Amino acid sequence: MIPITLSISGFLSYKNPVEIDFSSFDLACISGQNGAGKSSILDAMTWALFGRARKHDESIINLESDTAQVTLTFEYEGNFYRVMRTNPRGKTTALEFHISENGTAGNVGNWKPLTESSLRETDQKIVDTLRLDYETFINAAFFLQGDADQFTQHNPSDRKRILSQILNLGIWEGYRKKAFQSRRNIESEISHMDGRTTEIRLELEQEDNRKEQLTELEEHLEAAAGFRKKQDKIVEEIQQYQALLTEIGNKANDLDLQVDKKEKNPRGSAHPAYSPSKGTGNLLPGPGPGRAGQGGAF
């Protein structure tokens, strides 16, 4: 992070507005009497960025001011940012976070807001952007007054955390987690493939048995097909016999009808042998003149 400008008003030793342009020099030495505001410059930076300084409450407001306000413009990883933190006495702290759209420090019109919906979320947005929190910043960027050995006083886990953030080792932790997850996925896939390979191997070992079973099934199928063919032939013959029986039954019914008709109409009445109205006499053979001595006709 490279500071560009720092505006201070009503903050600690600074009652009246003061602006420092860091772009006008590369190296500076701040000197002055006690209470002149040397450390307040560094406190203003940390308070603007993280909301923390040597004091955390309204005591950071100058005794003769009603509001403490600090605005810090800085460059980080090729982008320009602006943080403005305001703490009115007796009211809630306000925080604004911006990024320059045109890639330069620019004027107010070039700032794009990055402010979140709450103070806590905006603070976290700044920490995520810098990838540094307050503890890491004061151990990496500068030493607080009277705390030059603060880093050495931390326990091993805190020193490791601070160094990790300074060296941006968190990104490697992310890579480690992704690699670990990828390894687990690959191992799971290998395990699945091993199981499938075992199943295929078992299936191949049973190939001969399955071929024999297939041959037996084919033979049974062929025998069943032959049996089915014979059954179809028998069914066809039965159908033919049924048709023949039906035909015979129909003819028998016709004969029954004819017999019934003949029984209702006897032959003698249907074809009379004698008719007196015509005077034909007896047409039946019998005894008569010229036939005496011959006996009867029957």
C-alpha positions as CSV (number, residue, x, y, z in Angstrom):
1,M,0.0,0.0,0.0
2,I,1.3,3.4,-1.0
3,P,-0.3,6.4,0.7
4,I,-1.1,9.4,-1.6
5,T,-2.9,11.9,0.5
6,L,-4.1,12.1,4.1
7,S,-6.7,14.6,5.3
8,I,-7.2,15.0,9.0
9,S,-9.8,17.1,10.8
10,G,-10.8,17.1,14.5
11,F,-8.7,14.0,15.1
12,L,-6.5,13.8,18.3
13,S,-4.0,16.7,18.1
14,Y,-5.5,18.1,14.8
15,K,-8.4,20.5,15.5
16,N,-8.2,22.3,12.1
17,P,-8.2,20.5,8.8
18,V,-4.8,19.3,7.6
19,E,-3.8,17.6,4.4
20,I,-0.6,15.7,3.7
21,D,0.5,15.0,0.1
22,F,2.8,12.0,0.2
23,S,3.3,12.1,-3.6
24,S,5.6,15.1,-3.2
25,F,8.4,13.2,-1.4
26,D,9.9,9.7,-1.2
27,L,11.4,9.9,2.3
28,A,10.4,12.0,5.2
29,C,11.4,12.5,8.8
30,I,8.7,13.8,11.2
31,S,10.0,15.7,14.2
32,G,8.3,17.9,16.8
33,Q,7.6,18.3,20.5
34,N,5.5,15.9,22.5
35,G,1.9,16.2,21.7
36,A,2.5,18.0,18.4
37,G,0.8,15.2,16.5
38,K,3.6,13.1,15.1
39,S,2.1,9.8,16.1
40,S,-1.4,11.1,15.3
41,I,-0.5,10.9,11.6
42,L,0.0,7.2,11.8
43,D,-3.0,6.8,14.1
44,A,-5.1,8.6,11.5
45,M,-4.1,6.1,8.9
46,T,-5.0,3.0,11.0
47,W,-8.2,4.6,12.2
48,A,-9.3,5.5,8.6
49,L,-8.5,1.9,7.4
50,F,-9.5,-0.2,10.4
51,G,-11.3,2.0,12.8
52,R,-8.6,1.4,15.4
53,A,-5.8,3.5,16.9
54,R,-4.3,3.9,20.3
55,K,-7.7,5.0,21.4
56,H,-11.0,3.4,20.3
57,D,-13.8,5.5,21.6
58,E,-14.8,9.2,21.2
59,S,-11.5,10.2,22.9
60,I,-10.0,10.2,19.4
61,I,-12.1,13.4,18.8
62,N,-10.3,16.6,19.5
63,L,-11.4,18.2,22.7
64,E,-12.4,21.4,20.8
65,S,-14.1,19.6,17.9
66,D,-17.5,17.9,17.5
67,T,-16.4,15.5,14.7
68,A,-13.3,13.6,13.9
69,Q,-12.8,12.9,10.2
70,V,-9.9,11.3,8.4
71,T,-9.7,10.6,4.6
72,L,-6.9,8.5,3.2
73,T,-6.2,8.0,-0.5
74,F,-3.8,5.2,-1.4
75,E,-2.6,3.0,-4.2
76,Y,-2.7,-0.8,-3.9
77,E,-1.9,-3.3,-6.6
78,G,-2.3,-0.8,-9.4
79,N,-5.7,0.6,-8.2
80,F,-6.4,3.8,-6.3
81,Y,-8.7,3.7,-3.3
82,R,-10.2,6.3,-0.9
83,V,-11.3,5.7,2.7
84,M,-13.2,8.3,4.6
85,R,-14.2,7.6,8.2
86,T,-16.2,10.1,10.3
87,N,-17.1,10.0,14.0
88,P,-19.5,12.7,15.1
89,R,-19.6,13.1,18.9
90,G,-22.5,11.2,20.4
91,K,-23.4,9.7,17.0
92,T,-22.7,6.6,15.0
93,T,-19.4,6.4,13.0
94,A,-19.8,6.6,9.2
95,L,-17.4,4.9,6.7
96,E,-17.1,5.3,3.0
97,F,-14.9,3.2,0.7
98,H,-14.2,4.1,-3.0
99,I,-12.1,3.0,-5.9
100,S,-11.0,5.2,-8.8
101,E,-12.7,4.2,-12.1
102,N,-10.1,5.8,-14.3
103,G,-7.0,4.3,-12.6
104,T,-5.8,7.6,-11.1
105,A,-6.3,9.5,-7.9
106,G,-8.6,11.8,-9.8
107,N,-11.3,14.0,-8.4
108,V,-14.5,13.1,-6.6
109,G,-16.4,12.4,-9.8
110,N,-14.1,9.5,-10.7
111,W,-14.7,7.6,-7.5
112,K,-16.9,4.4,-7.6
113,P,-18.4,3.4,-4.2
114,L,-17.4,0.1,-2.7
115,T,-19.3,0.9,0.6
116,E,-21.3,-2.0,1.9
117,S,-24.7,-1.8,3.6
118,S,-23.2,-1.7,7.2
119,L,-20.1,-0.4,8.9
120,R,-19.0,-3.9,9.8
121,E,-19.4,-5.2,6.3
122,T,-17.4,-2.2,4.9
123,D,-14.6,-2.7,7.4
124,Q,-14.4,-6.3,6.3
125,K,-14.4,-5.2,2.6
126,I,-11.3,-3.1,3.3
127,V,-9.6,-6.0,5.1
128,D,-10.4,-8.3,2.2
129,T,-9.1,-5.8,-0.3
130,L,-5.8,-5.2,1.6
131,R,-5.6,-8.8,2.8
132,L,-4.4,-7.3,6.0
133,D,-6.0,-6.7,9.4
134,Y,-5.0,-4.1,12.0
135,E,-2.7,-6.4,13.9
136,T,-0.8,-7.4,10.7
137,F,-0.6,-3.8,9.5
138,I,0.9,-2.4,12.6
139,N,3.5,-5.3,12.6
140,A,4.3,-4.9,8.9
141,A,4.0,-1.3,8.0
142,F,5.3,0.5,11.1
143,F,5.9,0.1,14.8
144,L,3.6,1.8,17.2
145,Q,5.3,4.1,19.7
146,G,6.6,2.1,22.6
147,D,5.8,-1.2,20.8
148,A,8.8,-1.7,18.7
149,D,9.1,-5.3,20.1
150,Q,5.4,-6.1,19.8
151,F,6.0,-8.7,17.1
152,T,8.5,-10.6,19.3
153,Q,6.0,-10.5,22.2
154,H,3.4,-12.4,20.3
155,N,3.0,-16.2,20.8
156,P,4.2,-18.5,18.0
157,S,0.7,-19.0,16.5
158,D,0.1,-15.2,16.3
159,R,3.5,-14.6,14.8
160,K,2.8,-17.3,12.2
161,R,-0.5,-15.7,11.4
162,I,1.0,-12.2,11.1
163,L,3.8,-13.4,8.8
164,S,1.3,-15.4,6.7
165,Q,-0.7,-12.3,6.1
166,I,2.4,-10.1,5.4
167,L,3.7,-12.7,2.9
168,N,0.2,-13.3,1.5
169,L,0.5,-17.0,2.4
170,G,-3.3,-17.2,2.6
171,I,-3.5,-17.6,-1.1
172,W,-1.3,-20.7,-0.8
173,E,-3.6,-22.0,1.9
174,G,-6.4,-21.7,-0.6
175,Y,-4.4,-23.6,-3.2
176,R,-3.6,-26.3,-0.6
177,K,-7.3,-26.7,0.2
178,K,-8.2,-26.9,-3.5
179,A,-5.4,-29.4,-4.1
180,F,-6.6,-31.4,-1.2
181,Q,-10.2,-31.4,-2.5
182,S,-9.0,-32.3,-5.9
183,R,-7.0,-35.2,-4.5
184,R,-10.0,-36.5,-2.6
185,N,-12.1,-36.3,-5.7
186,I,-9.5,-38.2,-7.7
187,E,-9.1,-40.8,-5.0
188,S,-12.9,-41.3,-4.9
189,E,-12.9,-41.7,-8.7
190,I,-10.0,-44.2,-8.5
191,S,-11.8,-46.1,-5.9
192,H,-15.0,-46.2,-8.0
193,M,-13.0,-47.3,-11.0
194,D,-11.2,-50.0,-9.0
195,G,-14.6,-51.4,-7.9
196,R,-15.9,-51.3,-11.4
197,T,-12.7,-53.1,-12.6
198,T,-13.2,-55.8,-10.0
199,E,-16.8,-56.3,-11.2
200,I,-15.7,-56.6,-14.8
201,R,-12.9,-59.0,-13.9
202,L,-15.5,-61.2,-12.1
203,E,-17.8,-61.0,-15.1
204,L,-14.9,-62.1,-17.3
205,E,-14.1,-65.0,-15.0
206,Q,-17.7,-66.2,-15.4
207,E,-17.6,-65.9,-19.1
208,D,-17.2,-69.7,-19.8
209,N,-20.0,-70.5,-17.4
210,R,-22.2,-67.9,-19.0
211,K,-21.4,-69.3,-22.5
212,E,-22.4,-72.8,-21.4
213,Q,-25.6,-71.3,-19.9
214,L,-26.2,-69.5,-23.2
215,T,-25.7,-72.7,-25.2
216,E,-28.2,-74.5,-23.0
217,L,-30.7,-71.7,-23.3
218,E,-30.3,-71.7,-27.0
219,E,-30.9,-75.5,-27.1
220,H,-34.0,-75.1,-24.9
221,L,-35.2,-72.3,-27.1
222,E,-34.7,-74.4,-30.2
223,A,-36.6,-77.4,-28.7
224,A,-39.3,-75.0,-27.5
225,A,-39.6,-73.6,-31.1
226,G,-39.9,-77.1,-32.5
227,F,-42.5,-78.0,-29.9
228,R,-44.3,-74.8,-30.7
229,K,-44.3,-75.6,-34.4
230,K,-45.9,-79.1,-33.7
231,Q,-48.5,-77.5,-31.4
232,D,-49.3,-75.0,-34.2
233,K,-49.9,-77.8,-36.6
234,I,-52.1,-79.7,-34.2
235,V,-54.1,-76.5,-33.6
236,E,-54.5,-76.1,-37.3
237,E,-55.8,-79.7,-37.7
238,I,-58.2,-79.2,-34.8
239,Q,-59.5,-76.0,-36.5
240,Q,-60.0,-78.0,-39.8
241,Y,-61.9,-80.7,-37.9
242,Q,-64.0,-78.1,-36.2
243,A,-64.8,-76.6,-39.6
244,L,-65.7,-80.0,-40.9
245,L,-67.8,-80.8,-37.9
246,T,-69.6,-77.5,-38.3
247,E,-70.3,-78.3,-41.9
248,I,-71.6,-81.8,-41.0
249,G,-73.8,-80.3,-38.3
250,N,-75.2,-77.8,-40.8
251,K,-76.1,-80.6,-43.2
252,A,-77.6,-82.7,-40.4
253,N,-79.8,-79.7,-39.5
254,D,-80.9,-79.4,-43.1
255,L,-81.8,-83.1,-43.2
256,D,-83.7,-82.8,-39.9
257,L,-85.7,-80.0,-41.5
258,Q,-86.5,-82.1,-44.5
259,V,-87.6,-85.0,-42.4
260,D,-89.8,-82.7,-40.4
261,K,-91.5,-81.4,-43.5
262,K,-92.1,-85.0,-44.9
263,E,-93.6,-86.1,-41.5
264,K,-96.0,-83.1,-41.6
265,N,-97.0,-83.8,-45.3
266,P,-97.5,-87.7,-45.8
267,R,-97.0,-89.0,-49.4
268,G,-100.5,-90.6,-49.9
269,S,-102.3,-87.3,-49.4
270,A,-99.7,-85.4,-51.4
271,H,-100.1,-87.7,-54.5
272,P,-103.6,-89.4,-54.5
273,A,-103.8,-92.7,-56.6
274,Y,-107.7,-92.4,-57.1
275,S,-109.9,-89.4,-58.0
276,P,-113.7,-90.1,-58.4
277,S,-114.2,-86.8,-60.0
278,K,-112.3,-87.9,-63.0
279,G,-113.9,-91.3,-63.3
280,T,-110.7,-93.1,-63.7
281,G,-111.7,-96.1,-61.6
282,N,-109.3,-98.0,-59.4
283,L,-105.8,-97.7,-60.6
284,L,-104.5,-100.2,-58.1
285,P,-104.0,-103.7,-59.4
286,G,-106.4,-106.3,-58.1
287,P,-108.8,-109.1,-59.1
288,G,-111.1,-108.3,-62.0
289,P,-112.5,-109.6,-65.2
290,G,-110.1,-111.6,-67.3
291,R,-107.9,-112.2,-64.4
292,A,-109.8,-114.9,-62.5
293,G,-107.9,-117.8,-61.3
294,Q,-104.8,-115.7,-61.0
295,G,-105.4,-114.8,-57.5
296,G,-104.8,-111.5,-56.1
297,A,-102.3,-108.9,-57.3
298,F,-100.3,-109.2,-54.2
